[in-house]
Each structure stands twice: as structure tokens, then as C-alpha cells.
Amino acid sequence: MKLAVIPARGGSKRIPRKNVKPFAGRPMIAYAITAAREAGVFDRIVVSTDDDEIAAVARQWGAEVPFRRPPELADDLTATAPVMAHAIRALGAADDAGVCCIYPGVPLLQPADLVEGLALFEQGGFEYVFPVLPFSSPIQRALTRAGDGAVQSMHPEFAFTRTQDLPPAYHDAGQFYWGTAAAWLAGRSAHLGGRSMVLPEWRAVDIDTPDDWVRAEALYAALSGSMGANKAA
């Protein structure tokens, strides 16, 4: 069985009502649900929420909300793993089920990436598969900054190393994680031995602040216009 679980609590602080706030004309969570549906690989698409409005919107866009997340798993400090474990237990999934956590704030998520992630996951050898993005600048050249504006190299041993000689580094795209039900239930981290797939750095955006939201909408509009122009051609 292949399950998609979208964790979407109602108490977002930095962007109130983030998961149902309109983004380019649709509720934010609609993008995750739509991508999961269009991927065509899931037996069930489930939203884990503590919020009545989110539940109603999720159902409207084609997801199930078969249980309500308990309050102790819906506060600011709750990590993803226990939320996923609760959902897996509530759904009665077998240990070998493929369970994909899809975050709700992913307007740039492509269905094809979910399919590619599943293909890598089904090759075996890893409990998790998830997308990463390359850092746009070498992290070895990172600087620290004092209150008076003075800077120091965070890694002085690389201060005179040519950029092209530095190994690339990547960060979690924050979009989705394919994992075994057993790995989620055990609370094991995808970052400790998981398998990655690399996306172009413009294919994901982290939306935590109002400024992030504005930038994400501008990027979405630009990419949507580009894709429309390509289809017209």
C-alpha cells in the first residue's frame, strides 16, 4: 500500500492560517493534495489536522480526513515523526507500507517528483527517499558577522580555496519524504542515511514568513507563465 500523509495543523503563528490561506487563487494545502492526486501512485491521500476548516478544505480538494490529530501533537514544538507515527497507527498501515509525508506548503511540488521519489524508494536499500537542493554558494565560504559589522570566515581553512575546488553541499527541499511505515514508527531520521534526489534550486521554496510568501507567489507566477508559454509554442 502507498499512503500520502499531509500534516497540516491550524495554529501557524508566523503566517496565520497558512495552510488554507489563498496562494495564487487556491488554498495553500490544495497544491500538496493536487500533486499527490496527479502523481497517481497513492492508494490513499490523508490529511492529519486538528482544525475543522483545514479538514473541510482538504476534503473539498480530494483528500481524506479519517481522524483528528490530538492537541498534544499539534503545538509549535511537535516534530514531524510523531505526527506521522500517529497517522500510520490510525490508518492501520503495515510496517512495509510506503508512506509519503508531503508538507502542506509546497506550491512548486511537481507530481513527477513524487513518482521519481517512489521509484528510488522501491529500489530498496534505504528507509527514506527525499529531495534536496544545492546551495547556491559554497557553504565553506560562509561568514559570521559581529554587531559592529565585522566578519570572520566560518571555515578559515577554505578561505583561499578556489570555488570550483570545493565540494557541493545540499539542503533538504522540505517538500516530501518517502519512508517505510516501520521507519516512521521508530522515529528514525531521513537525514541519517536516507537517499536523496536532487532538484534544481528554483523548484522549491521555504515559506515561513510573509516575505517568503510574496517571493513564492512571484516565483510561482513566473514559472506558471513560462510553462504556459512553452505549451503555446
C-alpha positions in Angstrom: 0.0 0.0 0.0 1.1 3.5 -0.8 -0.1 6.3 1.5 0.3 10.1 1.3 0.0 11.8 4.7 -0.1 15.6 4.7 0.4 17.1 8.2 -1.4 20.4 8.4 -2.1 21.9 11.8 -4.2 25.0 12.3 -2.0 27.0 14.7 0.6 28.6 12.3 2.0 31.7 14.1 4.3 33.4 11.6 1.7 33.2 8.8 -1.7 32.8 10.4 -4.0 30.2 8.8 -1.1 29.4 6.4 -2.4 26.1 5.3 -5.7 27.4 4.0 -4.6 31.0 3.1 -5.2 31.7 -0.6 -2.0 31.3 -2.7 -2.3 32.3 -6.3 -6.0 31.7 -6.1 -6.1 28.4 -4.3 -5.8 27.3 -0.6 -2.2 26.6 0.1 -2.9 22.9 1.0 -4.6 22.4 -2.3 -1.2 22.3 -4.1 0.0 19.3 -2.0 -3.3 17.4 -2.4 -3.4 18.1 -6.2 0.2 17.0 -6.7 -0.5 13.8 -4.8 -3.6 13.1 -6.8 -1.9 13.8 -10.1 1.0 11.6 -9.3 -1.4 8.6 -9.5 0.6 6.4 -7.2 -1.2 6.6 -3.9 -3.9 4.3 -2.6 -5.0 6.9 0.0 -4.3 10.6 0.4 -4.8 11.6 4.0 -4.6 15.0 5.8 -3.6 14.9 9.5 -5.1 18.0 11.1 -6.6 19.3 14.4 -8.5 22.0 12.5 -12.1 22.0 11.2 -11.5 24.5 8.4 -8.4 22.7 7.2 -10.3 19.4 7.3 -13.2 20.8 5.2 -10.8 22.4 2.6 -8.8 19.1 2.4 -12.0 17.1 1.6 -13.1 19.7 -0.9 -9.8 19.2 -2.8 -10.0 15.4 -2.7 -8.2 14.2 0.4 -9.4 12.1 3.2 -9.6 13.3 6.9 -10.5 10.0 8.6 -9.2 11.0 12.1 -8.5 14.2 14.0 -4.9 14.9 15.3 -4.8 15.2 19.1 -3.9 18.6 20.6 -0.6 17.3 22.1 0.6 16.6 18.5 -0.5 20.0 17.2 1.6 22.5 19.1 4.6 24.6 18.0 7.1 22.1 19.3 5.8 18.9 17.8 8.2 17.3 15.2 7.0 15.6 12.0 7.9 12.0 13.1 5.4 11.6 15.9 2.7 13.1 13.8 3.4 10.6 11.0 3.5 7.8 13.5 0.1 8.7 14.9 -1.3 8.8 11.3 0.2 5.4 10.5 -1.3 3.8 13.6 -4.6 5.5 13.0 -4.7 4.1 9.4 -3.5 0.6 10.5 -0.7 0.6 7.9 1.6 -2.4 7.7 5.2 -2.0 8.6 6.3 -2.5 5.0 3.8 0.1 3.6 5.3 3.0 1.6 4.3 6.2 3.4 5.0 9.6 1.9 4.9 12.7 4.1 4.0 15.7 2.0 4.2 19.0 3.6 1.2 21.3 3.0 3.2 24.5 2.0 4.6 23.2 -1.3 3.1 25.2 -4.3 6.0 24.2 -6.5 5.8 20.5 -5.9 5.6 18.5 -9.1 3.7 15.2 -9.3 6.6 13.7 -11.4 9.0 14.3 -8.4 6.7 12.2 -6.2 6.8 9.4 -8.8 10.6 9.6 -9.2 11.0 9.5 -5.4 8.8 6.4 -5.3 10.9 4.7 -8.0 14.1 5.3 -6.0 12.4 4.2 -2.8 11.3 0.9 -4.4 14.8 0.2 -5.5 15.4 -0.7 -1.8 18.5 -0.2 0.4 17.2 3.0 2.1 14.4 3.6 4.6 13.7 7.1 3.2 14.0 9.0 0.0 13.6 12.8 -0.2 14.5 15.7 -2.4 17.4 18.1 -1.8 18.5 21.4 -3.3 22.1 22.6 -3.9 23.3 25.6 -2.0 23.7 28.5 -4.4 27.1 29.4 -2.8 29.8 27.2 -1.3 28.9 26.7 2.4 32.7 26.5 3.1 32.8 30.3 2.3 30.2 31.1 5.0 30.8 34.2 7.1 29.9 35.2 10.7 29.0 38.8 11.4 29.5 40.7 14.6 27.3 43.5 15.9 29.7 46.2 14.5 29.6 44.6 11.0 33.0 42.9 11.3 33.1 39.5 9.5 35.1 36.3 10.0 35.3 33.2 7.9 33.3 30.3 9.5 35.7 27.9 7.8 39.1 29.7 7.6 40.8 26.6 6.3 39.0 27.2 3.0 39.5 30.9 2.7 41.9 30.6 -0.2 40.5 27.5 -1.8 39.1 28.1 -5.3 35.3 27.9 -5.5 35.5 25.2 -8.2 37.6 23.0 -5.9 35.1 23.0 -3.1 32.6 20.0 -2.9 29.0 20.9 -3.4 26.6 20.9 -0.5 22.9 20.4 -0.3 19.9 21.1 1.9 16.6 19.5 2.5 14.0 20.8 0.0 11.3 20.5 2.6 8.7 19.0 0.2 8.2 15.3 0.8 9.7 12.1 2.3 9.0 8.6 1.1 9.6 6.2 4.0 8.6 2.8 5.3 5.9 2.8 7.9 8.4 0.9 10.2 10.9 3.7 9.9 8.3 6.4 10.7 7.0 4.5 13.7 10.5 4.1 15.0 11.1 7.8 14.7 14.3 7.4 12.6 15.6 10.4 10.8 15.6 10.7 7.0 18.8 12.8 7.2 20.7 10.0 8.8 21.2 7.5 5.9 18.3 8.4 3.7 18.7 8.6 -0.1 18.4 11.9 -1.8 17.2 13.1 -5.2 18.5 16.5 -6.4 16.1 19.2 -7.6 17.0 22.4 -9.3 17.3 25.1 -6.6 14.3 27.1 -8.1 11.9 24.1 -7.8 11.3 24.5 -4.1 10.7 27.4 -1.7 10.6 27.6 2.1 7.6 29.7 3.2 7.9 30.7 6.8 7.4 34.5 6.8 5.2 37.0 4.9 8.2 38.0 2.8 8.7 34.3 1.8 5.1 34.2 0.8 5.4 37.2 -1.5 8.6 35.7 -3.1 7.0 32.3 -3.5 3.9 33.8 -5.3 6.2 35.8 -7.6 8.2 32.6 -8.4 5.1 30.6 -8.9 3.6 33.2 -11.3 6.9 33.4 -13.3 7.1 29.6 -13.6 3.4 29.3 -14.5 3.8 31.9 -17.2 6.9 30.1 -18.6 5.2 26.7 -18.7 2.2 28.3 -20.3 4.4 29.9 -23.0 6.1 26.6 -23.7 2.8 24.8 -24.1 1.6 27.6 -26.5 4.7 27.2 -28.6 
